[in-house]
């Protein structure tokens, strides 16, 4: 329980950052987070599944904070809400687990 509460709060914070200004999606995310934690509430504190469930929640929080960007259509364009925790990178490489990278073609989009 002591490790689950910070993971739960962290996940709620990440959802608030990712979905700020979109009450419908934020409400659905909060509901989904609550359901997920309630589903695992019956696990014994000594269960081997508890650390995996907590790790899963922490990983989802990182994805929400760093990789979810919301866009809103304004006329013919979309305005993206990129916040300070949004992961930024170039389009030159694709990153794989373990730190491996693959070079795409070395060109920028404007070069095509």
C-alpha positions in Angstrom: 0.0 0.0 0.0 2.8 2.4 0.8 4.2 2.1 -2.7 0.8 2.0 -4.4 -0.4 5.4 -3.1 2.5 7.4 -4.6 2.1 5.5 -7.9 -1.7 6.3 -7.9 -1.1 10.0 -7.1 1.6 10.2 -9.8 -0.6 8.7 -12.4 -3.4 11.2 -11.5 -0.9 14.1 -11.8 0.3 12.8 -15.1 -3.2 12.6 -16.4 -3.9 16.1 -15.2 -0.8 17.4 -17.1 -1.6 15.4 -20.3 -5.3 16.3 -20.5 -5.3 19.8 -19.0 -8.2 21.8 -20.4 -10.1 18.7 -21.7 -12.5 17.9 -18.9 -14.2 15.0 -20.7 -11.0 13.1 -21.4 -9.5 14.0 -18.0 -12.6 12.7 -16.3 -12.4 9.4 -18.3 -8.7 9.1 -17.5 -9.3 9.5 -13.8 -12.2 7.0 -13.9 -9.9 4.5 -15.7 -7.1 5.0 -13.2 -9.5 4.4 -10.3 -10.9 1.3 -11.9 -7.4 -0.1 -12.5 -6.3 0.4 -8.9 -9.5 -0.9 -7.5 -9.1 -4.1 -9.6 -5.7 -4.6 -7.9 -6.9 -3.6 -4.4 -7.6 -7.2 -3.5 -3.9 -8.2 -4.1 -2.1 -9.2 -0.9 0.7 -6.8 0.0 3.1 -9.7 -0.2 1.9 -10.8 -3.7 4.5 -11.0 -6.4 2.0 -9.1 -8.7 2.1 -5.9 -6.6 5.5 -4.6 -7.7 4.6 -5.3 -11.4 1.3 -3.4 -11.0 3.1 -0.5 -9.4 5.8 -0.5 -12.1 3.0 -0.6 -14.8 1.3 2.5 -13.2 4.6 4.4 -13.1 5.4 3.6 -16.7 2.0 4.8 -17.8 2.5 8.0 -15.9 5.8 8.6 -17.8 4.1 8.0 -21.1 1.3 10.4 -20.3 3.7 13.1 -19.2 6.2 12.8 -22.0 4.4 11.4 -25.0 0.8 12.5 -25.1 0.2 15.8 -26.9 -3.3 17.1 -27.5 -4.2 19.1 -30.6 -7.1 21.4 -31.3 -8.2 22.3 -34.8 -8.1 26.1 -35.4 -9.2 26.8 -38.9 -7.2 24.7 -41.3 -4.4 24.0 -38.8 -4.0 22.2 -35.5 -2.6 23.9 -32.5 -0.7 21.4 -30.3 -0.5 21.8 -26.5 3.2 20.9 -25.8 4.1 21.3 -22.2 7.5 21.4 -20.4 7.5 17.7 -19.8 6.8 16.7 -23.4 9.6 14.6 -24.8 11.3 16.4 -27.6 13.6 15.0 -30.2 14.5 15.1 -33.8 12.9 13.1 -36.6 16.3 11.9 -37.7 16.4 8.7 -35.7 14.1 6.2 -34.3 14.9 5.0 -30.8 14.5 1.4 -29.7 14.6 -0.1 -26.2 18.1 -0.5 -24.9 19.4 2.8 -26.4 19.8 1.5 -29.9 19.0 4.0 -32.7 18.4 3.7 -36.4 19.2 6.4 -38.9 16.3 7.0 -41.2 17.8 9.0 -44.1 19.4 12.1 -42.6 17.0 14.5 -44.2 14.6 17.0 -42.7 11.0 17.1 -43.7 11.6 20.4 -45.5 14.3 18.8 -47.6 11.8 16.5 -49.3 
